[in-house]
Amino acid sequence: MSYYNEHNPPVEDTRPITTRDLVAETQPSPPPRLRRQARGCSRPLVWLAVVLAAYFFAPFNSTILVLGIDRAPEGTALGRSDTIILTEVQPLSGSVEMLSIPRDLWVPIPGYGESRINAAHAFGEGAQAGSGPMLALQTVRENFGVNVNLYLRIRLEGFASVIDSLGGVQIILPAATGAYTAGTYEMNGEQALAFVRDRTSDDFFRMQHGQIFIVAMGKKVLNPLSWLRVPGAMIALVQAMDTNVPVWDFPRIGVAVLRAIVFSGFDTRSIPREATTSWVTENGAQVLLPNWDLIGPLVREMFGLF
């Protein structure tokens, strides 16, 4: 026996044997290659998570001009854009900025001289079918200084079927607006369309109605009781709209919009009444002259222009 073994006898392990010890003895550890493979399997999942995060939260905003076309001849889009909303979706922050532009705003329209801003779409569409949104975009870019190249065009006549597909919509008015008193209104498609079109007052009430309606629609879609109706409403919406927003942008825009509805809400504003001046043209048309000294700061604040 060596000196070490003689003077340092082995110590007997007196701990009780546990189930864990038995499992450890009967279950050998995996070979090094299998352990490396297990670690390797998690890498694609990590990369997938990184790619999805970059896609949904990349700091690239989408600026879209929403156009509501009213009373166009059947089978055409040859109408004025009575609803004009400059919209910016910010996927990183999950916020949505919406600025309603009065349809009667008197501005220069490229190639056509001065006219109501809602005529830009009709002029372009009359020159060539499908060109209405392009001229509307150009008019907004040149007058407001916002780099907007995407549009979403909705034919309001067909939008009533979207509301009916969802089972109606609930409009809540905390105060009287236009021809409507304060209260809660359950509206079908025809009633909702009349609400958005309301002309009993001026264009500023009409813009307010449009914004209230958009918020109500968002809440309706998020209501679990409406989820079974959403596919039918989406089919009706596709039939009532067209857009040049790329298909691959739809999911990230949709997720950002849902985040805004659930958490932060939409930042909905309108060009204020005091930023315009009522004026009558030589032909007797009632229009609104823009005060760019008041409109400019609002646009810069909302759309990050400097």
C-alpha positions in Angstrom: 0.0 0.0 0.0 1.3 3.4 -0.9 2.0 6.1 1.7 -0.9 8.1 0.4 -3.4 5.3 0.8 -2.1 4.2 4.2 -2.3 7.7 5.8 -5.3 8.9 3.8 -7.8 6.1 3.7 -10.9 6.7 1.4 -13.8 8.4 3.1 -17.0 6.4 2.9 -20.0 8.3 1.3 -22.7 8.0 4.0 -25.3 10.2 2.1 -28.6 8.5 1.5 -29.2 7.4 -2.2 -31.8 9.5 -3.8 -34.0 9.0 -6.9 -31.9 11.6 -8.7 -28.7 9.6 -8.1 -30.4 6.5 -9.5 -31.6 8.3 -12.6 -28.1 9.8 -13.1 -26.5 6.3 -12.9 -28.9 4.7 -15.3 -29.1 7.6 -17.8 -25.8 8.3 -19.4 -25.1 11.9 -20.6 -25.5 12.5 -24.3 -22.4 12.3 -26.5 -20.6 15.6 -27.2 -21.8 15.5 -30.8 -25.5 15.4 -29.7 -25.0 18.2 -27.3 -23.5 20.3 -30.1 -26.4 19.4 -32.3 -29.0 20.5 -29.7 -27.3 23.8 -29.3 -27.2 24.2 -33.1 -31.0 23.6 -33.4 -31.7 26.7 -31.3 -29.7 29.0 -33.6 -32.3 29.1 -36.5 -35.0 30.0 -34.0 -32.9 32.8 -32.6 -32.2 34.1 -36.1 -35.9 33.8 -37.0 -36.8 35.9 -33.9 -34.3 38.5 -34.8 -35.6 38.7 -38.4 -39.2 39.0 -37.3 -38.3 41.7 -34.7 -36.4 43.6 -37.4 -39.4 43.3 -39.8 -42.1 44.3 -37.3 -40.2 47.0 -35.3 -37.7 48.5 -37.8 -37.8 52.3 -37.6 -39.1 52.8 -41.1 -42.4 54.7 -41.1 -45.1 54.3 -43.7 -46.8 57.5 -44.9 -50.1 56.9 -46.6 -52.7 59.2 -48.2 -56.2 57.8 -47.5 -58.7 58.9 -50.0 -62.5 58.4 -49.7 -64.1 58.7 -53.1 -67.8 59.6 -53.1 -70.5 59.2 -55.7 -68.4 58.1 -58.7 -70.2 56.8 -61.8 -70.8 53.0 -61.5 -67.8 51.0 -62.5 -65.4 53.9 -62.2 -63.5 55.8 -59.6 -64.1 59.2 -61.3 -65.1 61.2 -58.3 -63.8 63.8 -55.9 -61.9 62.7 -52.8 -64.2 64.1 -50.2 -62.2 62.4 -47.4 -58.5 63.1 -47.4 -56.4 61.8 -44.4 -52.7 62.0 -44.4 -51.6 59.1 -42.3 -48.2 57.9 -40.8 -47.8 54.5 -39.3 -44.8 54.1 -37.0 -44.0 50.4 -36.4 -41.2 51.1 -33.8 -43.4 53.1 -31.4 -46.7 51.5 -32.5 -48.3 54.9 -33.1 -50.5 56.2 -35.9 -50.7 59.9 -36.8 -53.7 61.0 -38.8 -54.3 64.5 -40.2 -57.6 65.3 -41.9 -57.4 67.8 -44.7 -60.5 69.9 -45.6 -61.9 68.9 -49.0 -62.6 72.6 -49.8 -59.0 73.8 -49.2 -58.0 76.0 -52.1 -54.6 75.0 -53.4 -52.5 74.8 -56.6 -53.0 71.5 -58.4 -50.1 70.6 -60.7 -51.1 71.2 -64.3 -54.6 72.5 -63.4 -54.1 75.7 -61.5 -55.9 76.5 -58.3 -58.9 74.5 -57.2 -60.3 72.6 -54.3 -57.9 70.0 -53.1 -60.5 67.3 -53.5 -60.7 67.9 -57.2 -57.1 66.7 -57.7 -58.2 63.1 -57.7 -61.1 63.8 -60.2 -58.8 65.7 -62.5 -56.2 62.9 -62.6 -58.8 60.1 -63.0 -60.5 62.1 -65.8 -57.3 62.4 -67.7 -56.5 58.6 -67.3 -58.2 55.9 -65.3 -56.1 55.0 -62.3 -54.2 58.3 -62.3 -56.4 60.0 -59.7 -54.4 58.9 -56.6 -51.1 59.9 -58.3 -52.2 63.5 -58.8 -53.7 63.6 -55.3 -50.4 62.5 -53.9 -48.4 65.0 -56.0 -50.8 67.8 -54.8 -50.3 66.9 -51.2 -46.5 66.6 -51.5 -46.2 70.0 -53.2 -48.5 71.9 -50.8 -47.7 70.2 -47.5 -44.1 69.2 -48.0 -44.7 65.6 -46.8 -42.9 62.9 -48.8 -45.9 60.6 -49.3 -46.0 58.1 -52.2 -48.5 55.5 -50.9 -52.2 55.7 -51.1 -55.3 53.8 -50.0 -58.4 54.7 -52.0 -61.8 53.7 -50.7 -65.1 53.9 -52.7 -67.4 55.0 -50.0 -70.5 53.6 -51.7 -69.0 50.1 -51.3 -67.8 50.7 -47.7 -71.4 50.3 -46.3 -71.1 46.6 -47.0 -68.0 46.4 -44.9 -69.9 47.8 -41.9 -72.8 45.4 -42.5 -70.4 42.4 -42.7 -69.1 43.4 -39.3 -72.7 43.5 -37.9 -72.7 47.3 -37.6 -70.6 49.7 -35.6 -71.1 51.6 -32.4 -70.5 55.4 -32.5 -70.1 57.2 -29.2 -70.5 61.0 -29.2 -69.5 62.7 -25.9 -70.8 66.0 -27.3 -73.2 67.1 -30.1 -71.6 67.2 -33.5 -73.3 68.3 -36.8 -76.8 66.9 -36.8 -76.1 64.4 -34.1 -76.7 64.9 -30.4 -74.5 63.4 -27.7 -75.0 59.7 -27.1 -74.3 56.2 -28.3 -75.5 55.1 -31.8 -75.7 51.6 -33.2 -75.3 52.1 -36.9 -75.6 49.7 -39.9 -73.7 50.4 -43.1 -76.1 52.9 -44.6 -76.4 54.8 -41.3 -72.6 54.9 -40.8 -72.1 56.1 -44.4 -74.6 58.9 -43.7 -72.7 59.8 -40.5 -69.5 60.1 -42.4 -71.1 62.1 -45.2 -73.0 64.4 -42.9 -73.2 67.8 -44.6 -75.7 69.6 -42.3 -72.8 71.6 -40.9 -69.4 72.5 -42.4 -66.4 70.4 -43.5 -64.8 70.6 -40.1 -67.6 68.5 -38.5 -67.4 66.1 -41.5 -63.7 65.5 -40.8 -64.4 65.0 -37.1 -67.1 62.4 -38.0 -64.6 60.6 -40.2 -62.1 60.3 -37.4 -64.7 59.1 -34.9 -65.8 56.5 -37.4 -62.3 55.2 -37.9 -61.7 54.8 -34.2 -65.1 53.0 -33.8 -64.2 50.6 -36.6 -60.9 49.7 -34.9 -62.6 48.9 -31.6 -65.2 46.8 -33.5 -62.5 44.7 -35.2 -60.8 44.1 -31.8 -64.0 42.9 -30.1 -63.7 39.1 -29.9 -67.5 38.9 -30.6 -66.7 40.3 -34.1 -63.8 38.0 -35.0 -65.9 35.5 -36.9 -67.2 38.3 -39.0 -63.8 39.8 -39.9 -63.1 37.5 -42.9 -66.3 38.6 -44.6 -65.6 42.2 -43.8 -62.1 41.9 -45.3 -63.5 40.5 -48.5 -66.0 43.4 -48.7 -63.1 45.9 -48.0 -60.9 44.5 -50.7 -63.8 45.0 -53.2 -64.3 48.6 -52.1 -60.6 49.7 -52.1 -57.4 49.7 -54.0 -53.9 50.7 -52.9 -50.2 50.8 -54.0 -49.0 49.7 -50.5 -46.8 46.7 -51.1 -48.2 43.4 -49.9 -45.2 42.6 -47.7 -45.9 45.8 -45.8 -49.4 44.8 -44.8 -48.5 42.7 -41.8 -46.1 45.2 -40.2 -48.6 48.1 -40.8 -51.4 45.9 -39.4 -49.5 45.0 -36.3 -48.6 48.7 -35.7 -52.2 49.8 -36.1 -53.4 47.1 -33.7 -50.8 48.2 -31.1 -52.0 51.8 -31.5 -55.7 50.8 -31.0 -54.9 48.7 -27.9 -52.3 50.8 -26.2 -51.8 54.4 -27.4 -54.8 55.1 -29.6 -54.6 57.1 -32.8 -53.3 60.7 -32.8 -56.2 62.1 -34.9 -56.2 65.8 -35.8 -57.6 68.1 -38.4 -56.4 71.3 -39.9 -58.1 73.7 -37.5 -60.7 76.2 -38.5 -58.5 79.1 -37.6 -55.9 77.9 -40.0 -58.2 78.7 -42.9 -60.2 81.7 -44.2 -63.5 81.4 -45.9 -63.5 82.9 -49.4 -65.8 83.0 -52.5 -64.2 82.4 -55.9 -65.1 84.4 -59.0 -67.4 81.6 -60.0 -69.2 81.8 -56.6 -67.7 78.7 -55.0 -67.3 78.7 -51.2 -63.7 77.6 -50.5 -61.1 77.7 -47.7 -57.9 79.6 -48.1 -55.0 78.0 -46.2 -52.9 79.9 -43.7 -49.6 78.1 -44.1 -48.1 79.9 -41.2 -50.4 77.9 -38.9 -50.7 74.7 -41.0 -46.9 74.3 -41.4 -46.0 73.9 -37.7 -48.8 71.3 -37.2 -47.6 69.2 -40.2 -44.0 69.4 -39.0 -44.9 68.3 -35.5 -47.0 65.4 -36.7 -44.8 64.1 -39.5 -41.3 64.9 -38.1 -40.4 67.5 -40.7 -37.7 70.1 -40.0 
